[in-house]
Amino acid sequence: MSYRWVSCLFFLIAFAELLAEGRGTLAVPGAAAALAGAVFSAKGWDELAALTGMLAASASFAAQGFLGRCEVCTAAALSFALGGLAAGAGVFAQGGRKVLKAACAASAFMLLASSALYVHAGPLKVHGGGSILRYGGAPAPAYEAAPGTPAGQVGGPPAGSEDRVLPKALLYISPFCASCEEAVIAAVRSDPGGVRWEPVVVPELAFRVGEDKLRGLGYSGRIRISAASPVGAVPCLVLPDGRILKGAREVAAWFQETARKEDAVK
């Protein structure tokens, strides 16, 4: 099998992953980029396929390094990277094309740098066993976003307060996460008013986009903002007892089980 068909296969895998489970803001552009990469590879345009794959993977890894890891995004980014590297190998296997080879090499360096950022932005420690978030420590506390608050503007901790005990489950999400919507839908179906839980949009700069998405899905309660998820990944649910659930399926299962228990009591 030639380089181009190996590259095409990885791009199609990325497309299928995003199409099957991607509901985030960037899922559609990502799927379009994957489809474009597959077309470039199939036509033998190795240089365009290489640049598409490595640049898309670099952007995804860098964004996850800042916004928090997402399982679907990571899987798609790996497929993009492998597709781009396979196409890049096809470029270097040919003679000449010094400029294109230099561009592919620069893209490969960007991929390496963004991957290092992704790996470096690992899980953050939750002080107090996960049930308490300390001001001044990692991760940043989740603040309530007051009405009219510009994106990224957050208030400080209450005067004289060092710790804050979480009275509700906090669901950390990013509007750019491809799998967060599944968790939010389950939470809203179980408790649309946010009686037992509150969403936390990360990072602060994504508040307006996150608020629009939450309201569009039917959530009517309070929304918080934070710099990062306590485990460096989204979606992430921090329970009042200190337990932390990570991943859309695990979070959705908790809300579904909680709703069943409440229905049984009624």
ROROBA-632197 format. One record per atom (N, C-alpha, C, CB): x, y, z; residue in one letter. Coordinates in steps of 0.001 Angstrom, whole numbers, padded with zeros to 6 digits, always signed. Glycine has a CB too. Example, Ala and Ser with C-alpha at 12.3 -4.5 7.8 and 13.67 -1.06 7.14 Angstrom:
<recs>
+013190-005690+007800A +012300-004500+007800A +013200-003300+007800A +011308-004473+009046A +012850-002250+007080S +013670-001060+007140S +012900+000030+007870S +014084-000598+005725S 
</recs>
This chain:
<recs>
+000854-001205+000000M +000000+000000+000000M +000882+001245+000000M -000962+000011+001238M +000646+002185-000931S +001456+003387-001030S +001136+004349+000104S +001239+004065-002376S +002028+005351+000262Y +001849+006331+001324Y +000492+007031+001233Y +002967+007358+001274Y +000075+007326+000017R -001143+008128-000125R -002378+007380+000366R -001334+008537-001577R -002414+006054+000169W -003593+005315+000630W -003569+005105+002142W -003681+003964-000081W -002384+004999+002717V -002269+004950+004182V -002751+006270+004773V -000798+004659+004620V -002291+007371+004171S -002716+008698+004618S -004223+008864+004471S -001986+009791+003827S -004764+008450+003341C -006206+008566+003090C -007002+007790+004134C -006552+008058+001676C -006508+006609+004518L -007192+005786+005516L -007277+006505+006857L -006472+004443+005685L -006175+007121+007292F -006181+007825+008581F -007104+009045+008548F -004756+008258+008957F -007139+009746+007423F -008048+010892+007313F -009503+010436+007382F -007794+011660+006001F -009810+009326+006759L -011176+008801+006808L -011544+008357+008218L -011335+007631+005831L -010570+007824+008960I -010818+007447+010357I -011142+008694+011181I -009587+006702+010956I -010376+009767+010971A -010648+011023+011678A -012032+011552+011327A -009579+012075+011341A -012389+011484+010053F -013705+011948+009611F -014813+011147+010280F -013829+011847+008085F -014654+009818+010338A -015668+008958+010946A -015796+009236+012442A -015326+007480+010711A -014668+009457+013119E -014699+009742+014560E -015449+011034+014847E -013274+009829+015121E -015161+012068+014090L -015819+013355+014309L -017283+013310+013908L -015106+014452+013536L -017581+012582+012853L -018955+012498+012380L -019822+011688+013345L -018995+011877+010984L -019230+010645+013938A -019995+009757+014811A -020252+010356+016185A -019277+008448+014964A -019247+011011+016771E -019386+011457+018148E -019139+012944+018336E -018453+010693+019012E -018740+013625+017304G -018419+015035+017459G -019634+015943+017405G -017453+015444+016410G -019880+016660+018521R -020968+017624+018561R -020488+019006+018985R -022052+017144+019501R -019184+019151+019178G -018646+020423+019624G -018661+021467+018524G -017245+020240+020133G -018287+022691+018905T -018288+023807+017964T -017363+023560+016785T -017886+025082+018668T -016239+022879+017034L -015244+022677+015983L -015356+021319+015291L -013870+022826+016561L -016408+020556+015614A -016550+019225+015020A -016781+019295+013516A -017698+018476+015680A -017622+020219+013069V -017920+020329+011636V -016696+020791+010847V -019087+021301+011406V -015982+021864+011283P -014761+022231+010560P -013725+021110+010575P -014158+023493+011161P -013636+020385+011692G -012685+019279+011770G -013024+018170+010794G -012641+018725+013175G -014315+017839+010709A -014739+016798+009771A -014477+017240+008328A -016238+016468+009968A -014696+018522+008049A -014439+019045+006697A -012947+018954+006364A -014928+020517+006578A -012087+019262+007352A -010640+019175+007127A -010226+017726+006892A -009865+019764+008327A -010827+016792+007636A -010507+015376+007451A -010917+014894+006065A -011196+014529+008522A -012091+015323+005617L -012553+014932+004287L -011650+015531+003206L -014014+015378+004072L -011238+016782+003420A -010330+017414+002457A -008999+016672+002404A -010099+018892+002823A -008487+016277+003581G -007237+015524+003616G -007348+014201+002885G -006816+015280+005044G -008490+013523+003042A -008699+012255+002355A -008715+012451+000835A -010010+011607+002822A -009362+013530+000378V -009418+013817-001060V -008015+014133-001595V -010384+015004-001342V -007255+014959-000844F -005894+015305-001268F -005037+014043-001393F -005246+016295-000267F -005169+013150-000408S -004381+011913-000428S -004774+011025-001594S -004551+011151+000882S -006081+010879-001815A -006559+010013-002886A -006098+010507-004254A -008078+009923-002849A -005990+011821-004419K -005569+012390-005699K -004045+012446-005847K -006146+013784-005854K -003336+012061-004761G -001883+012064-004838G -001254+013408-004551G -001458+011610-006174G -001994+014331-003994W -001460+015647-003632W -000885+015541-002220W -002574+016769-003716W +000262+014864-002119D +000833+014545-000815D +001165+015775+000020D +002068+013725-000997D +001672+016821-000643E +002066+018004+000118E +000860+018667+000804E +002763+019008-000804E -000275+018759+000081L -001470+019361+000689L -002028+018470+001793L -002550+019612-000379L -001996+017165+001580A -002476+016231+002595A -001597+016301+003844A -002503+014793+002038A -000285+016394+003657A +000636+016471+004789A +000397+017735+005609A +002085+016428+004299A +000275+018863+004922L +000046+020126+005628L -001301+020128+006343L +000120+021301+004652L -002330+019596+005671T -003663+019537+006289T -003643+018700+007562T -004690+018961+005301T -003049+017512+007476G -003035+016613+008626G -002224+017139+009787G -002505+015285+008224G -001005+017593+009528M -000133+018030+010622M -000588+019346+011235M +001291+018167+010128M -001085+020264+010418L -001554+021541+010972L -002842+021352+011769L -001779+022567+009846L -003749+020503+011276A -004986+020242+012019A -004683+019565+013352A -005943+019367+011187A -003772+018591+013345A -003394+017909+014585A -002714+018871+015545A -002469+016722+014289A -001841+019736+015014S -001151+020707+015867S -002137+021641+016538S -000143+021513+015054S -003114+022137+015766A -004117+023048+016329A -004937+022350+017409A -005046+023580+015222A -005292+021085+017173S -006090+020353+018147S -005315+020093+019435S -006562+019038+017551S -004072+019619+019320F -003274+019336+020509F -003007+020609+021309F -001950+018674+020116F -002712+021720+020601A -002453+022982+021292A -003704+023471+022011A -001962+024045+020302A -004861+023389+021331A -006110+023830+021953A -006446+022986+023178A -007257+023767+020943A -006220+021666+023081Q -006503+020801+024227Q -005533+021066+025370Q -006435+019329+023816Q -004324+021498+025037G -003375+021852+026080G -003851+023031+026899G -002032+022158+025478G -004572+023961+026256F -005085+025148+026946F -006487+024934+027507F -005092+026334+026002F -007357+024260+026759L -008774+024163+027124L -009118+022918+027923L -009611+024195+025892L -008277+021893+027856G -008591+020628+028508G -008745+019524+027483G -009861+020753+029345G -008361+018339+027863R -008376+017215+026937R -009786+016690+026702R -007494+016102+027457R -009998+016223+025499C -011288+015673+025092C -010988+014361+024365C -012106+016688+024170C -011649+013275+024765E -011336+011955+024228E -011515+011890+022711E -012208+010908+024892E -012649+012391+022229V -012910+012352+020785V -011908+013226+020039V -014351+012815+020478V -011630+014416+020610C -010676+015337+019971C -009287+014713+019892C -010611+016671+020744C -008878+014037+020960T -007557+013406+020978T -007466+012305+019934T -007252+012838+022367T -008498+011462+019852A -008498+010378+018869A -008444+010932+017448A -009743+009493+019046A -009233+011977+017179A -009232+012575+015844A -007888+013226+015538A -010358+013609+015719A -007298+013901+016541A -006009+014561+016338A -004916+013540+016016A -005623+015376+017583A -004944+012400+016687L -003966+011349+016395L -004121+010845+014960L -004119+010180+017387L -005367+010688+014518S -005601+010240+013143S -005111+011284+012141S -007098+009949+012917S -005375+012573+012446F -004873+013651+011587F -003343+013602+011514F -005345+015035+012114F -002712+013441+012676A -001250+013441+012730A -000666+012284+011911A -000771+013352+014189A -001239+011087+012077L -000741+009933+011334L -000976+010082+009832L -001407+008658+011839L -002147+010644+009477G -002417+010896+008066G -001447+011902+007479G -003836+011386+007883G -001182+012964+008221G -000246+013981+007756G +001177+013468+007653G -000284+015166+008670G +001595+012675+008644L +002952+012130+008619L +003135+011133+007481L +003277+011462+009950L +002097+010324+007217A +002178+009378+006108A +002301+010113+004775A +000948+008460+006097A +001512+011170+004624A +001603+011966+003389A +002957+012666+003298A +000460+013009+003328A +003453+013142+004445G +004766+013783+004467G +005875+012826+004058G +005052+014337+005846G +005748+011558+004467A +006727+010560+004049A +006714+010394+002531A +006447+009215+004735A +005505+010506+001952G +005401+010429+000499G +006087+011595-000184G +003953+010376+000084G +006002+012796+000434V +006671+013977-000131V +008182+013792-000113V +006282+015253+000650V +008719+013306+001015F +010173+013151+001139F +010703+011980+000316F +010554+012960+002597F +009810+011076-000045A +010245+009948-000876A +010465+010368-002319A +009220+008821-000818A +009972+011541-002690Q +010115+012033-004059Q +011324+012954-004159Q +008837+012771-004512Q +011815+013138-005333G +012953+014011-005558G +012542+015470-005670G +013688+013590-006801G +013499+016369-005429G +013235+017804-005559G +012282+018326-004496G +012673+018100-006923G +011463+019315-004893R +010450+019891-004024R +011025+020361-002687R +009354+018884-003784R +012123+021108-002743K +012777+021542-001507K +011875+022448-000669K +014077+022266-001832K +011137+023329-001318V +010268+024254-000586V +009153+023488+000123V +009668+025311-001543V +008541+022550-000592L +007466+021757+000004L +007982+020880+001136L +006794+020892-001057L +009182+020346+000949K +009777+019534+002013K +010057+020383+003248K +011074+018867+001524K +010501+021617+003036A +010756+022514+004156A +009450+022851+004886A +011446+023802+003666A +008376+023050+004109A +007074+023348+004720A +006576+022155+005530A +006038+023725+003636A +006756+020961+005013C +006340+019761+005739C +007167+019577+007002C +006462+018522+004845C +008463+019864+006903A +009331+019743+008078A +008918+020746+009152A +010810+019959+007685A +008583+021974+008730A +008124+022984+009694A +006810+022564+010337A +007959+024351+009009A +005927+021968+009555S +004658+021487+010101S +004882+020351+011092S +003734+021024+008973S +005837+019488+010785A +006160+018388+011697A +006715+018934+013014A +007178+017422+011044A +007505+019998+012930F +008032+020625+014156F +006902+021224+014983F +009067+021719+013809F +005944+021880+014313M +004779+022421+015014M +003983+021316+015687M +003885+023195+014048M +003854+020182+015008L +003147+019037+015573L +003853+018536+016824L +003033+017909+014539L +005173+018478+016770L +005951+018029+017927L +005788+018998+019097L +007440+017891+017554L +005837+020305+018808A +005712+021310+019865A +004326+021274+020505A +005994+022706+019306A +003292+021151+019688S +001927+021126+020224S +001676+019843+021011S +000897+021257+019085S +002287+018734+020569S +002154+017473+021306S +002813+017586+022674S +002776+016306+020508S +003953+018288+022732A +004631+018498+024012A +003756+019338+024939A +006003+019181+023799A +003081+020349+024385L +002173+021169+025181L +001014+020334+025698L +001650+022350+024358L +000502+019467+024858Y -000615+018593+025246Y -000201+017677+026392Y -001097+017751+024040Y +000989+017083+026277V +001470+016165+027318V +001782+016925+028604V +002724+015404+026834V +002353+018112+028464H +002736+018910+029643H +001514+019354+030428H +003554+020139+029220H +000408+019639+029750A -000814+020105+030425A -001587+018907+030949A -001703+020948+029462A -000978+018164+031836G -001593+016972+032395G -002579+017301+033493G -000539+016046+032922G -003103+016277+034167P -004081+016482+035224P -003536+017366+036339P -004520+015150+035790P -004388+018238+036847L -004045+019115+037951L -004509+018503+039265L -004665+020504+037752L -003783+018754+040322K -004155+018211+041618K -005323+018984+042208K -002964+018240+042572K -006259+018266+042769V -007385+018882+043444V -007092+018854+044930V -008727+018156+043110V -006913+020001+045530H -006570+020070+046935H -007746+019624+047795H -006139+021486+047310H -007446+019080+048945G -008492+018666+049858G -009184+017408+049408G -009491+019753+050020G -008484+016551+048671G -009077+015291+048262G -010105+015431+047174G -009690+014629+049422G -010158+016581+046528G -011085+016757+045416G -012386+017414+045815G -011376+015443+044788G -012684+017541+047128S -013950+018116+047547S -013843+019615+047801S -014447+017419+048789S -012618+020142+047881I -012412+021557+048154I -011420+022113+047140I -011907+021780+049609I -011730+023250+046604L -010799+023931+045711L -010233+025127+046455L -011495+024370+044377L -008927+025224+046576R -008309+026301+047337R -007999+027477+046410R -007022+025805+048042R -008282+028688+046878Y -007913+029876+046124Y -006404+030006+046138Y -008587+031147+046705Y -005869+030360+044984G -004429+030521+044877G -003715+029225+044530G -003885+031067+046159G -004419+028102+044527G -003815+026814+044189G -004309+026357+042838G -004129+025757+045259G -003914+025202+042446A -004381+024654+041173A -005394+023566+041468A -003196+024100+040318A -006486+023487+040788P -006874+024366+039698P -007563+025621+040194P -007774+023636+038743P -007826+026561+039294A -008513+027786+039663A -009934+027476+040095A -008510+028782+038500A -010448+028208+041102P -011812+027953+041558P -012830+028349+040515P -012085+028693+042848P -014001+027747+040626A -015082+028057+039696A -015890+029203+040257A -015982+026821+039442A -015935+030312+039550Y -016669+031486+039994Y -018000+031591+039277Y -015850+032748+039768Y -018950+032195+039954E -020230+032468+039300E -020044+033605+038324E -021336+032807+040335E -020578+033452+037137A -020522+034506+036133A -021747+035391+036313A -020456+033916+034685A -021536+036602+036754A -022648+037506+036994A -023265+037951+035686A -022194+038713+037800A -024556+038313+035686P -025202+038789+034466P -024455+039980+033877P -026654+039169+034748P -024218+039940+032592G -023527+041034+031928G -022026+040960+032036G -023986+042320+032478G -021485+039895+032640T -020044+039771+032782T -019412+039503+031424T -019689+038652+033777T -018427+040326+031023P -017756+040061+029754P -017026+038735+029813P -016780+041190+029406P -016873+038121+028661A -016183+036833+028619A -014789+036984+029195A -016116+036286+027175A -014432+036101+030113G -013100+036108+030684G -012999+036920+031954G -012132+036624+029692G -013998+037745+032292Q -013930+038549+033500Q -014552+037781+034657Q -014637+039905+033300Q -013780+037535+035692V -014272+036761+036826V -014045+037537+038098V -013588+035386+036902V -014865+037255+039104G -014705+037893+040395G -013724+037133+041239G -016030+038008+041108G -013262+037743+042318G -012332+037100+043224G -013066+036340+044298G -011405+038116+043845G -012340+035675+045195P -012951+034917+046264P -013567+035822+047307P -011941+034008+046902P -014541+035340+048086P -015147+036151+049118P -014109+036627+050120P -016240+035377+049822P -014316+037813+050657A -013381+038398+051603A -013209+037479+052807A -013859+039790+052048A -011950+037220+053166G -011662+036404+054327G -011875+034925+054122G -012481+036850+055447G -012126+034511+052871S -012385+033094+052604S -011200+032488+051894S -013664+032907+051767S -010756+031316+052366E -009647+030634+051718E -010126+029433+050926E -008618+030204+052745E -011110+028722+051468D -011599+027509+050832D -013055+027673+050443D -011426+026302+051758D -013467+026890+049501R -014879+026839+049145R -015283+025378+048986R -015163+027647+047838R -016262+024934+049783V -016770+023582+049672V -017830+023568+048576V -017347+023078+051031V -017770+022606+047706L -018703+022542+046593L -020046+021976+047055L -018123+021691+045454L -021117+022788+047103P -022410+022289+047570P -023142+021477+046506P -023279+023445+048012P -022762+021647+045263K -023398+020942+044158K -022336+020248+043321K -024231+021911+043289K -022797+019331+042501A -021886+018744+041523A -021542+019813+040489A -022517+017481+040841A -020281+019910+040125L -019831+020885+039132L -019402+020147+037870L -018663+021756+039687L -020042+020493+036766L -019751+019858+035481L -018882+020797+034647L -021068+019498+034722L -017605+020463+034523Y -016666+021268+033749Y -016782+020894+032274Y -015208+021067+034258Y -017029+021888+031445I -017211+021656+030012I -016508+022751+029212I -018717+021604+029650I -016273+022453+027957S -015784+023460+027018S -016710+023453+025808S -014292+023183+026596S -017104+024611+025305P -017977+024638+024125P -017281+024111+022878P -018468+026052+023872P -015976+023946+022934F -015225+023446+021782F -014943+021951+021892F -013915+024207+021640F -015414+021326+022959C -015200+019895+023179C -016216+019095+022381C -015298+019545+024683C -015735+018081+021666A -016623+017309+020791A -017533+016353+021549A -015806+016532+019799A -017219+016054+022806S -018027+015086+023550S -018752+015679+024752S -017159+013963+024011S -018563+016978+025017C -019199+017594+026189C -020719+017679+026055C -018634+018986+026412C -021213+017820+024839E -022648+017999+024643E -023441+016798+025140E -022949+018244+023177E -022891+015598+024986E -023568+014395+025473E -023784+014470+026980E -022758+013136+025115E -022756+014926+027703A -022862+015050+029157A -023858+016140+029540A -021489+015351+029772A -023822+017259+028827V -024735+018363+029140V -026184+017965+028874V -024371+019610+028318V -026431+017266+027783I -027797+016836+027466I -028347+015947+028573I -027834+016089+026119I -027526+015008+029055A -027963+014124+030138A -028238+014922+031415A -026901+013038+030408A -027393+015900+031696A -027567+016710+032904A -028834+017561+032821A -026343+017609+033123A -029062+018157+031658V -030240+019017+031486V -031526+018196+031538V -030157+019786+030153V -031519+017026+030967R -032702+016163+031034R -033027+015789+032475R -032489+014895+030198R -031989+015567+033259S -032172+015173+034656S -032557+016352+035540S -030905+014531+035186S -031961+017522+035280D -032145+018674+036168D -031912+019963+035375D -031176+018597+037398D -032913+020399+034607P -032718+021581+033736P -032494+022878+034491P -033905+021750+032841P -032935+022948+035742G -032776+024187+036500G -031497+024264+037309G -033927+024359+037411G -030701+023192+037309G -029443+023214+038043G -029604+023160+039548G -028683+024428+037684G -030561+022365+040029V -030763+022247+041472V -029631+021452+042113V -032114+021583+041775V -029192+020365+041447R -028156+019496+042013R -026790+019680+041357R -028578+018057+041886R -026724+020450+040287W -025458+020611+039582W -025364+021991+038969W -025299+019542+038503W -024166+022379+038621E -023948+023636+037908E -022850+023432+036880E -023580+024786+038889E -023022+023964+035684P -021972+023849+034669P -020864+024870+034915P -022563+024039+033260P -019652+024479+034593V -018498+025364+034699V -017839+025426+033329V -017488+024873+035798V -017874+026580+032691V -017296+026756+031358V -015801+027044+031493V -018013+027906+030584V -014986+026297+030783V -013544+026532+030769V -013068+026702+029320V -012785+025359+031467V -012107+027618+029111P -011618+028614+030060P -012564+029793+030142P -010223+029089+029670P -012178+030837+030894E -013069+031980+031082E -013438+032671+029773E -012427+032976+032010E -012479+032713+028852L -012707+033418+027585L -013805+032772+026740L -011420+033470+026785L -014134+031513+027035A -015160+030808+026258A -016538+030934+026890A -014796+029339+026117A -016689+031828+027877F -017947+031889+028622F -019151+032174+027734F -017856+032943+029692F -019066+033179+026881R -020222+033561+026064R -020648+032430+025124R -019900+034820+025250R -019687+031780+024503V -020013+030669+023615V -020622+029521+024410V -018759+030191+022858V -020027+029247+025586G -020553+028186+026434G -021943+028493+026950G -019630+027946+027591G -022182+029748+027313E -023504+030137+027802E -024563+029949+026722E -023490+031592+028279E -024248+030368+025513D -025202+030202+024406D -025521+028732+024169D -024646+030829+023120D -024498+027884+024239K -024715+026450+024016K -025579+025865+025130K -023364+025698+023934K -025298+026230+026380L -026065+025704+027512L -027527+026141+027427L -025449+026172+028845L -027756+027413+027145R -029132+027903+027036R -029848+027243+025865R -029150+029430+026872R -029116+027022+024781G -029712+026377+023625G -030124+024935+023885G -028757+026422+022481G -029453+024298+024835L -029784+022920+025192L -030843+022840+026287L -028536+022189+025638L -031324+024003+026748G -032422+024013+027701G -032052+024231+029146G -033133+022770+027602G -030795+024549+029435Y -030387+024789+030825Y -030790+026201+031242Y -028852+024587+030998Y -031393+026322+032440S -031893+027629+032887S -031279+028093+034204S -033392+027576+033031S -030322+027349+034740G -029741+027696+036030G -028514+028575+035929G -029393+026461+036768G -027754+028598+037033R -026568+029435+037132R -025398+028791+036399R -026206+029685+038600R -024535+029625+035837I -023363+029152+035104I -022107+029708+035756I -023435+029565+033607I -021106+028865+035913R -019839+029293+036486R -018742+029259+035428R -019460+028406+037683R -017617+029866+035746I -016468+029879+034843I -015213+029565+035636I -016335+031247+034120I -014251+028950+034966S -012991+028589+035613S -011895+028559+034571S -013099+027223+036335S -010657+028634+035050A -009521+028623+034129A -009276+027246+033544A -008273+029106+034832A -009600+026187+034325A -009295+024841+033852A -010118+023815+034592A -007814+024536+034013A -010191+022633+034014S -010809+021482+034675S -009846+020946+035723S -011185+020370+033646S -010343+020432+036840P -009443+019923+037880P -008630+018705+037466P -010232+019582+039092P -009019+018022+036407V -008246+016860+035953V -007608+017103+034589V -009140+015623+035892V -007698+018329+034090G -007094+018644+032807G -007826+018076+031623G -005713+018165+032785G -009075+017644+031813A -009858+017067+030719A -011315+017447+030891A -009700+015527+030667A -012040+017490+029787V -013476+017769+029797V -014177+016732+028930V -013778+019217+029291V -015438+016377+029264P -016186+016829+030432P -015694+016140+031703P -017680+016570+030238P -015872+016839+032823C -015429+016338+034112C -016453+016768+035152C -013997+016857+034471C -016916+015836+035974L -017928+016120+036994L -017312+015944+038382L -019171+015193+036821L -017245+017029+039142V -016742+016989+040514V -017946+016913+041449V -015844+018242+040838V -018083+015787+042151L -019220+015569+043042L -018974+016198+044410L -019498+014072+043194L -020037+016531+045146P -019872+017157+046457P -019057+016322+047444P -021218+017436+047045P -019049+014989+047276D -018310+014134+048206D -016842+013969+047826D -018963+012778+048278D -016407+014665+046790G -015008+014624+046402G -014696+013709+045241G -014202+014220+047548G -015618+012848+044856R -015370+011977+043713R -015348+012787+042417R -016440+010872+043637R -014566+012309+041466I -014445+012994+040181I -014716+011992+039063I -013034+013643+040019I -015680+012307+038229L -016014+011468+037090L -015513+012145+035821L -017544+011205+037015L -014874+011389+034941K -014296+011961+033723K -014809+011220+032499K -012757+011911+033771K -015173+011961+031482G -015653+011358+030244G -017156+011481+030114G -015247+009900+030174G -017629+011689+028890A -019051+011934+028649A -019922+010768+029097A -019289+012212+027180A -019508+009552+028807R -020348+008404+029146R -020484+008222+030654R -019779+007138+028525R -019375+008389+031372E -019408+008227+032826E -020251+009320+033479E -017982+008246+033400E -020096+010543+032989V -020875+011661+033536V -022360+011480+033234V -020375+013005+032959V -022674+011145+031986A -024075+010950+031603A -024707+009816+032407A -024185+010656+030097A -023947+008748+032639A -024473+007617+033415A -024809+008033+034836A -023464+006466+033437A -023997+008917+035423W -024267+009380+036795W -025582+010156+036847W -023103+010267+037314W -025803+011047+035904F -027049+011822+035888F -028253+010914+035644F -026988+012920+034809F -028115+009958+034754Q -029219+009043+034472Q -029556+008193+035698Q -028870+008137+033282Q -028536+007714+036405E -028760+006912+037605E -029384+007749+038715E -027446+006294+038087E -028925+008988+038847T -029499+009886+039855T -030965+010156+039582T -028731+011202+039899T -031309+010359+038304A -032703+010604+037941A -033562+009382+038216A -032810+010999+036470A -033025+008178+037948R -033789+006954+038216R -034059+006785+039715R -033034+005724+037675R -033069+007091+040518K -033231+006963+041971K -034292+007939+042490K -031883+007213+042687K -034294+009144+041956E -035286+010131+042389E -036692+009729+041941E -034934+011521+041836E -036794+009184+040739D -038111+008720+040267D -038618+007565+041128D -038036+008282+038785D -037706+006710+041592A -038104+005577+042432A -038623+006051+043777A -036929+004621+042634A -038008+007109+044309V -038447+007659+045599V -039817+008276+045469V -037449+008700+046122V -040070+008933+044329K -041380+009550+044109K -042428+008467+043932K -041355+010486+042877K 
</recs>
